[in-house]
Amino acid sequence: MENRDRELIEALGKTGNSSLLVNVIATRIRQLFRGARPLLKKTDGLSAIDIALKEFNGGKIGYRSRHGA
């Protein structure tokens, strides 16, 4: 299994909701494209999606529910 696949499966397990995961990762990718610095020490050879997934799985980024759930 490819590394990105493992990262996706882990991230989906943390959210339990694929739509939520897409929104969180897409938001972070936009931030990275707009110049935000990665929150990882090593990013050599990683794409923006790989960085965002690793940040999410590492607890460096997350989300808050609007409904207090």
C-alpha positions as CSV (number, residue, x, y, z in Angstrom):
1,M,0.0,0.0,0.0
2,E,1.3,3.4,-0.9
3,N,2.2,5.9,1.8
4,R,-0.5,8.4,0.8
5,D,-3.1,5.6,1.0
6,R,-2.0,4.8,4.5
7,E,-2.2,8.5,5.4
8,L,-5.7,8.8,3.9
9,I,-7.0,5.7,5.8
10,E,-5.6,7.0,9.1
11,A,-7.1,10.5,8.5
12,L,-10.5,9.1,7.6
13,G,-10.4,7.0,10.7
14,K,-9.9,10.1,12.8
15,T,-12.8,12.0,11.2
16,G,-15.1,9.2,10.2
17,N,-16.5,11.6,7.6
18,S,-14.9,11.8,4.1
19,S,-16.6,15.1,3.3
20,L,-15.2,16.7,6.5
21,L,-11.7,15.3,5.7
22,V,-11.8,16.7,2.2
23,N,-12.7,20.1,3.5
24,V,-10.0,20.2,6.2
25,I,-7.3,19.0,3.8
26,A,-8.4,21.3,1.0
27,T,-8.4,24.3,3.3
28,R,-4.8,23.4,4.4
29,I,-3.6,22.9,0.9
30,R,-5.0,26.4,-0.1
31,Q,-3.1,27.8,2.9
32,L,0.1,26.2,1.8
33,F,-0.3,27.4,-1.8
34,R,-0.8,30.9,-0.5
35,G,2.5,30.8,1.4
36,A,1.7,29.3,4.8
37,R,4.7,27.5,6.2
38,P,4.5,23.7,6.7
39,L,4.2,22.6,10.3
40,L,6.5,19.6,9.6
41,K,10.2,19.6,10.1
42,K,10.9,17.6,6.9
43,T,8.9,18.3,3.7
44,D,11.5,17.4,1.1
45,G,9.8,15.7,-1.9
46,L,6.3,16.0,-0.4
47,S,3.4,17.5,-2.3
48,A,1.0,19.9,-0.6
49,I,-1.6,17.1,-0.1
50,D,1.0,14.9,1.6
51,I,2.1,17.7,3.9
52,A,-1.6,18.4,4.8
53,L,-2.3,14.8,5.5
54,K,0.8,14.3,7.6
55,E,0.0,17.5,9.5
56,F,-3.6,16.3,10.2
57,N,-2.5,12.8,11.2
58,G,0.2,14.3,13.5
59,G,-2.3,16.5,15.3
60,K,-0.8,19.7,14.0
61,I,-4.0,20.8,12.3
62,G,-7.6,19.9,13.0
63,Y,-11.2,21.1,12.9
64,R,-13.9,22.4,15.2
65,S,-17.5,21.4,14.9
66,R,-19.9,24.3,14.5
67,H,-22.6,22.4,16.4
68,G,-20.5,21.7,19.5
69,A,-20.5,18.0,18.8
